[in-house]
Amino acid sequence: MSTVLSVENQVSEQTEEQFYPAIMEGLRNPQEIVDIHSALAFFERKTQLENSEGKHWVYLGHCYFISQDLERCYAIYQKCLYSLKEDTNPQLWYGIGLLYSKYNNWKYAEVAFLAALKISPDFEEKGIIYSNLAKIYKNQGHYENAEHYYKKAYELSASDLKLKAELLCNIGYCLELQNKNQEAVKVYKEVIKYQKNQEILGSLARLYEKLGDAESASCCHKEFNSEKIACAFNTKGIPNDIAQPIPQCYNPYMSSQHIYALYCLQLSKNCLSFS
């Protein structure tokens, strides 16, 4: 009896709202390490005390998803859907969509995500749902639909520059696969404002070649090689702010090893001048 009272007291001192941010972050970024143990323990206790409260079971299912216990997650979502009648809870359908996506079951994932949006058009995680729907359509070869949902996700990406760049890359890729090459070029050039890398420069070079713009393609190839050499310097432990200007001066007929040797010589001279 005292044990039960102790558990009840512990739970009464906590609220589900305090665990909500960690759970949502864990669902949003499954590759990130999120401390979900406290939330998991809380909702396990909560479902013991309030067995018929469906929303607590939904959050418990989310916790199991984040902790990679997918079998328990599936069982709990099924319980919520069929026993607890939580079929009008957008959080449940959101979780089911993520779970089916995890198993690459695109058909059922699509149904679940669309159900969440139908129940709650302003669902707080709709940006993530749009991105997931776009990924589903891209994997199915439905590039026009994928482009549509990536654009909707981009509109909601706010100030997250990394996410903006990622979504724009996918929009450009979908446009390219639809042979909308001029539009794809515009999108990839927009990506460079947020993030310049070899992949984007390579894509731009390829598109310029398709469009017959040899001069622009050549410029992209030169930048591509500069980025490649900058990466080589960085792998040797040279700070990015020092490494980045070096490729602009390199002789294309010299090996990267030779360039690196000259760079080290210059760096040692600079260090001596400050001693």
Secondary structure, DSSP 4 states (H G I P E B T S, - for coil): -HHHHHHHHHHHT--GGGTHHHHHHHHH-TTS----HHHHHHHHHHHHHSTT-HHHHHHHHHHHHHTT-HHHHHHHHHIIIIIS--TT-HHHHHHHHHHHHHTT-HHHHHHHHHHHHHH-TT-TTHHHHHHHHHHHHHHTT-HHHHHHHHHHHHHT-TT-HHHHHHHHHHHHHHHHHTT-HHHHHHHHHHHHHH---HHHHHHHHHHHHHTT-HHHHHHHHHHHHHHHHHHHHHHTT--HHHHTTGGGG--TTS-HHHHHHHHHHHHHHHHHHT-
